[in-house]
């Protein structure tokens, strides 16, 4: 898989974190580390927009942290 396709797949895998039902302050349970996911997704988008031809240093996917 090339770098652009890989970054698109990794973005797709975390699309769920953009849903208001997991990020809203009034949701229960609520994702408490949304900013980590947003940073991760921004790094993946940068690779997707300008994919390098060589090896990529992929960002580390955060672990979801929830609160009720």
JONORLIN-V847987 format. One line per field, one symbol per residue. phi: phi as a letter, one per 30 degrees, with the letter a starting at -180 (. if undefined). psi: psi as a letter, one per 20 degrees, with the letter a starting at -180 (. if undefined). burial: # if it has 16 or more other ideal C-beta (glycine too) atoms within 10 Angstrom, else .. A space follows every 50 residues. Layout:
# JONORLIN-V847987
phi->???
psi->???
burial->???
This chain:
# JONORLIN-V847987
phi->.ddddddddddedceedddedccddcdbdbdccedddddedddddddddb dddcdcddddddddbcbc
psi->prhggghgghghhjhhiiphiiiqhiqorpoilhhghhgghggghhghhm pqiaqqnpqppqpppqq.
burial->..#..###.##..#..#....##......##..#.##..##.##..##.. ........#..#.#....
